[in-house]
Amino acid sequence: MSERSRVPVMILCGGMGTRLREETEILPKPMVEIGGGRPILWHIMKGYASAGFSDFILCLGYKGLKIREYFLNYEAMHSDCTVELGRRESLVIHDGHQEASWRVTLVDTGLESQTGARIARAAKYVDGDRFMLTYGDGVSNVNLAGLLDFHEQQRTIGTVTGVRPSSRFGELIATGGKVTSFSEKPRMHQGLINGGFFVFSRRFFDYLKPDAECVLEREPLERLVAAGQLSVFVHDGFWQCMDTPRDVHLLKQLWDSGLADWKTW
């Protein structure tokens, strides 16, 4: 077993995805398909697995049963198999698949829990001194092995990936009432935003509470910053969240066009 395979990857999968209501009336947001007939959650996990991380902890909430069903039936749904009806224990899987090495822990972290509470409630499944964390609604080609190495060099409790996403609007630069530069959906050049790919020491659990109202992005991270314990790993490559129907359409379009830069496997 490689060193990276021992580092668990916690994925926040419990949100209600209200801005994707058309999709999330039926499915939890991480189960929305973005390419190849696979949900975005699978794409995220494939990205981690391609970098050597194969131990996953999924923090479930809204419609978590759908995610449970997906993984509990994964072998039968993605392999040739034989089953004697009436004898479920007779199931025989005839061929393997590329995800055979994955270890997936499914954790009910509450229907309405906030992000910090979900992490705190799943903490008991983190055995080592560090863990990766991300959201179940964003894909990237971030160098995950490099992110972990950077975190270890910084020796801080946490590291967040900073990204410069493309603007949804064209950028105009004007001087004297005339446009001097126009860029259609440019990448941000000023400042970084939280790209959602984290590494934490288990000491971070001391900053969290299992109370449903504990929000990762507020007091816990603010306290980490105040203590000088949050580093930033800058990623200038591909990054895309999936917040709106437009985002879903974009990701599907990129996949179908062979331009899915997050596909690192």
Kinemage of the C-alpha trace (Angstrom):
@kinemage 1
@onewidth
@group {chain A} dominant
@subgroup {mainchain}
@vectorlist {calphas} color= white
{ca met a 1} P 0.000 0.000 0.000
{ca ser a 2} L 1.442 3.381 -1.028
{ca glu a 3} L 1.807 6.258 1.393
{ca arg a 4} L -0.793 8.326 -0.456
{ca ser a 5} L -3.328 5.497 -0.397
{ca arg a 6} L -3.241 5.751 3.400
{ca val a 7} L -4.261 9.427 3.366
{ca pro a 8} L -8.073 9.580 3.444
{ca val a 9} L -9.997 11.913 1.165
{ca met a 10} L -13.105 13.364 2.787
{ca ile a 11} L -15.733 14.606 0.322
{ca leu a 12} L -18.640 16.815 1.368
{ca cys a 13} L -21.728 15.311 -0.302
{ca gly a 14} L -24.608 16.472 1.870
{ca gly a 15} L -25.758 19.836 0.527
{ca met a 16} L -29.174 20.382 -1.006
{ca gly a 17} L -27.975 22.017 -4.232
{ca thr a 18} L -30.820 24.536 -4.310
{ca arg a 19} L -29.500 26.320 -7.408
{ca leu a 20} L -29.713 23.036 -9.311
{ca arg a 21} L -33.249 22.302 -8.205
{ca glu a 22} L -34.273 20.755 -11.537
{ca glu a 23} L -31.586 18.074 -11.062
{ca thr a 24} L -31.554 17.817 -7.273
{ca glu a 25} L -35.284 17.199 -6.894
{ca ile a 26} L -34.348 13.615 -7.792
{ca leu a 27} L -30.636 13.274 -7.054
{ca pro a 28} L -28.162 14.733 -4.570
{ca lys a 29} L -25.893 17.248 -6.267
{ca pro a 30} L -22.783 14.979 -6.324
{ca met a 31} L -24.765 12.415 -8.340
{ca val a 32} L -25.521 14.794 -11.236
{ca glu a 33} L -23.932 13.350 -14.385
{ca ile a 34} L -21.356 15.478 -16.202
{ca gly a 35} L -19.821 13.044 -18.676
{ca gly a 36} L -19.531 9.429 -19.721
{ca gly a 37} L -22.757 8.586 -17.898
{ca arg a 38} L -20.946 9.182 -14.604
{ca pro a 39} L -21.769 11.587 -11.764
{ca ile a 40} L -19.464 14.441 -10.825
{ca leu a 41} L -18.620 12.595 -7.582
{ca trp a 42} L -17.108 9.728 -9.600
{ca his a 43} L -15.070 12.201 -11.657
{ca ile a 44} L -13.724 13.818 -8.468
{ca met a 45} L -12.801 10.443 -7.000
{ca lys a 46} L -11.137 9.332 -10.249
{ca gly a 47} L -8.988 12.443 -10.103
{ca tyr a 48} L -7.807 11.606 -6.597
{ca ala a 49} L -7.310 7.937 -7.467
{ca ser a 50} L -5.142 8.864 -10.464
{ca ala a 51} L -2.858 10.693 -8.009
{ca gly a 52} L -2.665 7.655 -5.720
{ca phe a 53} L -5.416 8.478 -3.207
{ca ser a 54} L -7.939 5.653 -2.924
{ca asp a 55} L -9.383 5.854 0.611
{ca phe a 56} L -12.572 7.935 0.542
{ca ile a 57} L -14.899 9.167 3.280
{ca leu a 58} L -18.182 10.481 1.883
{ca cys a 59} L -20.106 12.854 4.167
{ca leu a 60} L -23.741 12.220 3.273
{ca gly a 61} L -26.854 14.264 3.945
{ca tyr a 62} L -29.559 15.273 1.461
{ca lys a 63} L -30.680 12.203 -0.533
{ca gly a 64} L -27.661 10.322 0.774
{ca leu a 65} L -29.452 7.038 0.080
{ca lys a 66} L -28.817 7.580 -3.646
{ca ile a 67} L -25.076 7.734 -3.039
{ca arg a 68} L -25.235 4.664 -0.796
{ca glu a 69} L -27.084 2.726 -3.483
{ca tyr a 70} L -24.575 3.769 -6.133
{ca phe a 71} L -21.582 2.388 -4.244
{ca leu a 72} L -23.274 -0.608 -2.644
{ca asn a 73} L -24.318 -1.764 -6.130
{ca tyr a 74} L -21.166 -0.596 -7.900
{ca glu a 75} L -19.619 -4.035 -8.460
{ca ala a 76} L -22.739 -5.517 -10.021
{ca met a 77} L -23.511 -2.440 -12.104
{ca his a 78} L -20.027 -2.014 -13.575
{ca ser a 79} L -18.824 -5.601 -14.073
{ca asp a 80} L -19.943 -8.790 -15.794
{ca cys a 81} L -21.526 -10.929 -13.109
{ca thr a 82} L -23.622 -14.027 -12.425
{ca val a 83} L -26.308 -14.263 -9.756
{ca glu a 84} L -28.674 -17.071 -8.812
{ca leu a 85} L -32.003 -15.392 -8.225
{ca gly a 86} L -33.189 -15.888 -4.681
{ca arg a 87} L -29.606 -16.293 -3.464
{ca arg a 88} L -28.047 -12.845 -3.325
{ca glu a 89} L -24.930 -14.278 -1.683
{ca ser a 90} L -24.284 -16.221 -4.896
{ca leu a 91} L -23.217 -13.072 -6.778
{ca val a 92} L -20.028 -13.729 -8.746
{ca ile a 93} L -18.076 -10.839 -10.290
{ca his a 94} L -16.329 -12.038 -13.434
{ca asp a 95} L -14.092 -9.130 -14.270
{ca gly a 96} L -12.572 -6.337 -12.302
{ca his a 97} L -12.676 -2.598 -12.940
{ca gln a 98} L -10.286 0.277 -12.439
{ca glu a 99} L -11.932 1.263 -9.169
{ca ala a 100} L -11.291 -2.124 -7.521
{ca ser a 101} L -8.774 -0.614 -5.089
{ca trp a 102} L -11.106 2.086 -3.791
{ca arg a 103} L -12.155 1.988 -0.152
{ca val a 104} L -15.346 4.010 0.364
{ca thr a 105} L -16.756 4.864 3.793
{ca leu a 106} L -20.325 6.210 3.702
{ca val a 107} L -21.161 8.441 6.669
{ca asp a 108} L -24.552 9.926 7.534
{ca thr a 109} L -23.628 13.426 8.737
{ca gly a 110} L -27.159 14.795 9.016
{ca leu a 111} L -29.754 16.195 6.656
{ca glu a 112} L -29.256 19.894 7.402
{ca ser a 113} L -25.724 19.945 8.839
{ca gln a 114} L -23.349 22.646 7.676
{ca thr a 115} L -19.937 21.829 6.204
{ca gly a 116} L -17.927 22.063 9.429
{ca ala a 117} L -20.357 19.838 11.294
{ca arg a 118} L -20.135 17.184 8.563
{ca ile a 119} L -16.353 17.049 8.860
{ca ala a 120} L -16.522 16.839 12.659
{ca arg a 121} L -19.082 14.016 12.520
{ca ala a 122} L -16.920 12.008 10.106
{ca ala a 123} L -13.676 12.638 12.030
{ca lys a 124} L -13.766 9.224 13.725
{ca tyr a 125} L -13.026 7.583 10.381
{ca val a 126} L -9.730 9.462 9.931
{ca asp a 127} L -7.029 7.222 11.367
{ca gly a 128} L -3.837 9.046 10.408
{ca asp a 129} L -2.335 12.460 11.083
{ca arg a 130} L -3.648 14.176 7.957
{ca phe a 131} L -6.507 14.059 5.497
{ca met a 132} L -7.560 15.610 2.204
{ca leu a 133} L -10.890 17.427 1.899
{ca thr a 134} L -12.963 18.663 -1.005
{ca tyr a 135} L -16.523 19.452 -2.047
{ca gly a 136} L -18.645 17.070 -4.099
{ca asp a 137} L -19.400 19.636 -6.797
{ca gly a 138} L -16.160 20.781 -8.396
{ca val a 139} L -13.530 19.347 -10.754
{ca ser a 140} L -9.961 20.406 -11.428
{ca asn a 141} L -6.607 19.205 -12.695
{ca val a 142} L -4.898 20.460 -9.543
{ca asn a 143} L -1.689 18.575 -8.739
{ca leu a 144} L -2.997 16.665 -5.721
{ca ala a 145} L 0.312 14.988 -4.921
{ca gly a 146} L 1.980 18.384 -5.166
{ca leu a 147} L -0.690 19.849 -2.886
{ca leu a 148} L 0.066 17.239 -0.218
{ca asp a 149} L 3.830 17.771 -0.535
{ca phe a 150} L 3.381 21.546 -0.284
{ca his a 151} L 1.237 21.142 2.832
{ca glu a 152} L 3.895 19.041 4.529
{ca gln a 153} L 6.587 21.600 3.689
{ca gln a 154} L 4.535 24.447 5.164
{ca arg a 155} L 3.978 22.640 8.473
{ca thr a 156} L 0.685 24.435 9.041
{ca ile a 157} L -2.534 22.818 10.251
{ca gly a 158} L -4.278 23.456 6.948
{ca thr a 159} L -3.677 24.217 3.289
{ca val a 160} L -6.273 25.514 0.854
{ca thr a 161} L -5.972 25.561 -2.928
{ca gly a 162} L -6.349 29.053 -4.341
{ca val a 163} L -7.679 29.403 -7.899
{ca arg a 164} L -8.444 32.173 -10.366
{ca pro a 165} L -11.683 31.155 -12.089
{ca ser a 166} L -12.953 32.560 -15.351
{ca ser a 167} L -15.417 35.394 -15.043
{ca arg a 168} L -18.970 34.739 -16.222
{ca phe a 169} L -18.855 38.041 -18.069
{ca gly a 170} L -16.610 39.708 -20.619
{ca glu a 171} L -14.122 42.171 -19.150
{ca leu a 172} L -13.906 45.713 -20.508
{ca ile a 173} L -11.038 48.061 -19.790
{ca ala a 174} L -11.810 51.629 -20.792
{ca thr a 175} L -9.815 54.854 -20.887
{ca gly a 176} L -11.282 58.234 -21.769
{ca gly a 177} L -14.638 56.739 -22.652
{ca lys a 178} L -13.164 54.268 -25.148
{ca val a 179} L -12.606 50.554 -24.745
{ca thr a 180} L -8.893 49.783 -24.749
{ca ser a 181} L -9.175 46.071 -24.000
{ca phe a 182} L -11.882 43.455 -24.257
{ca ser a 183} L -11.579 39.868 -23.041
{ca glu a 184} L -14.417 37.354 -23.257
{ca lys a 185} L -14.743 35.526 -19.920
{ca pro a 186} L -11.152 36.197 -18.795
{ca arg a 187} L -9.448 34.499 -15.872
{ca met a 188} L -9.255 36.617 -12.749
{ca his a 189} L -5.844 38.209 -12.338
{ca gln a 190} L -6.425 39.897 -9.013
{ca gly a 191} L -6.873 37.733 -5.948
{ca leu a 192} L -7.658 34.067 -5.405
{ca ile a 193} L -10.768 32.216 -4.325
{ca asn a 194} L -11.165 29.026 -2.331
{ca gly a 195} L -10.804 26.237 -4.899
{ca gly a 196} L -12.091 23.603 -2.491
{ca phe a 197} L -9.100 21.236 -2.426
{ca phe a 198} L -7.710 21.145 1.117
{ca val a 199} L -5.218 19.240 3.232
{ca phe a 200} L -5.504 19.264 7.016
{ca ser a 201} L -3.673 17.905 10.000
{ca arg a 202} L -5.990 16.083 12.382
{ca arg a 203} L -5.358 18.982 14.791
{ca phe a 204} L -7.955 20.811 12.701
{ca phe a 205} L -10.673 18.748 14.366
{ca asp a 206} L -10.092 20.890 17.477
{ca tyr a 207} L -11.381 23.875 15.489
{ca leu a 208} L -14.650 22.147 14.584
{ca lys a 209} L -17.869 21.282 16.398
{ca pro a 210} L -20.404 18.565 15.564
{ca asp a 211} L -23.183 21.150 16.058
{ca ala a 212} L -25.233 21.340 12.854
{ca glu a 213} L -24.584 25.086 12.513
{ca cys a 214} L -20.771 24.771 12.325
{ca val a 215} L -19.704 26.192 8.929
{ca leu a 216} L -16.203 25.266 7.757
{ca glu a 217} L -15.725 28.485 5.805
{ca arg a 218} L -16.543 30.760 8.744
{ca glu a 219} L -15.224 30.428 12.289
{ca pro a 220} L -13.010 27.323 11.834
{ca leu a 221} L -11.061 28.673 8.857
{ca glu a 222} L -11.124 32.226 10.226
{ca arg a 223} L -9.539 30.986 13.465
{ca leu a 224} L -6.968 29.029 11.470
{ca val a 225} L -6.046 32.176 9.540
{ca ala a 226} L -5.821 34.235 12.741
{ca ala a 227} L -3.416 31.645 14.167
{ca gly a 228} L -1.248 31.777 11.032
{ca gln a 229} L -2.037 28.104 10.384
{ca leu a 230} L -3.577 28.194 6.888
{ca ser a 231} L -1.323 28.000 3.828
{ca val a 232} L -2.383 28.514 0.222
{ca phe a 233} L -1.381 26.317 -2.725
{ca val a 234} L -1.864 28.319 -5.911
{ca his a 235} L -3.354 26.446 -8.874
{ca asp a 236} L -3.379 28.218 -12.240
{ca gly a 237} L -4.758 25.306 -14.242
{ca phe a 238} L -8.297 24.109 -14.920
{ca trp a 239} L -10.939 24.508 -12.220
{ca gln a 240} L -14.728 24.509 -12.507
{ca cys a 241} L -17.466 24.315 -9.903
{ca met a 242} L -20.989 23.049 -10.622
{ca asp a 243} L -23.395 25.495 -9.033
{ca thr a 244} L -25.927 26.171 -11.785
{ca pro a 245} L -27.532 24.429 -14.798
{ca arg a 246} L -25.163 26.484 -16.963
{ca asp a 247} L -22.196 24.866 -15.177
{ca val a 248} L -23.630 21.378 -15.750
{ca his a 249} L -24.072 22.140 -19.447
{ca leu a 250} L -20.512 23.489 -19.709
{ca leu a 251} L -18.979 20.412 -18.084
{ca lys a 252} L -20.968 18.048 -20.301
{ca gln a 253} L -19.973 20.060 -23.360
{ca leu a 254} L -16.284 19.922 -22.403
{ca trp a 255} L -16.465 16.160 -21.821
{ca asp a 256} L -18.273 15.463 -25.102
{ca ser a 257} L -15.787 17.653 -26.986
{ca gly a 258} L -12.762 15.849 -25.557
{ca leu a 259} L -11.739 19.010 -23.692
{ca ala a 260} L -12.294 17.780 -20.138
{ca asp a 261} L -9.042 19.045 -18.633
{ca trp a 262} L -9.955 17.547 -15.258
{ca lys a 263} L -9.624 14.041 -16.766
{ca thr a 264} L -6.208 13.063 -15.370
{ca trp a 265} L -6.724 9.306 -15.615
